[in-house]
């Protein structure tokens, strides 16, 4: 279960990017994108997000949503 960015809530402040110890978050088109293979679920990004734009979801649930 990797971090997931809720784009509608994200303000692009990059706090999550700076907080991630594994550099699993990269900016793409002014929004952060999480690379799940690098995310170790430490939740540092979620702790620093002032807008509540980061959540964690189970991979199976994300596949059903598509």
N, C-alpha and C positions, 0 to 999 in steps of 0.2 A: 504494500500500500504506500504509494509515493505521494508527496505533496501535490496539490492541485490548485491552480490559480483560478479564482472566479473573476473573469475578465471584466464583468460589469461593475465590480466593486474596486478593482485595482486602479490606483492613481499613477502608477509608474514611478513611484518614489525611489525604488531600488534598495530599500532597506532590507528586504528579504535576500537580495542578491549579495549584499555585503555581510549578512548574518550567516549565510550558509557555509559551514566549515569544509564542505566537500566540493564547493563550486558547482553544485548541481543545477543552479539556476542561471540562466543566460537571458539577456534581453534580445527580443526579436520584435521588430516593428514597434518599439516603444513599450512593449509588455514583457513581463518575465515569463519564461517557459522553463518548466522543471524537466530535467532529464532523469527519468525514473531509475535508470541503471546506476546513477551516481547518488541518488537520495537514500540516506540510511535512516530516515524517519526520526531524526533528532528533534524535530519540531521547533528549531531555532527560528526558522522563517516565520512560522505561525505566531510565535511569541512577539516578534518585532513588528508585525503588520498592524498598523494603526487603523486599517479600514476593514478588517475581518475578511480579507480577500483570499485567504489561504485556508485550505481544509485538507484533510486526508481521507482518501476513499479506498475501498477494497477494489482490487483490479477486476474482479468478476463483475462487480456492480457497474464499473465503467464500461465494460464490454456489452452489457445488456442495454445500456443507455443509448448505444449507437444505433 
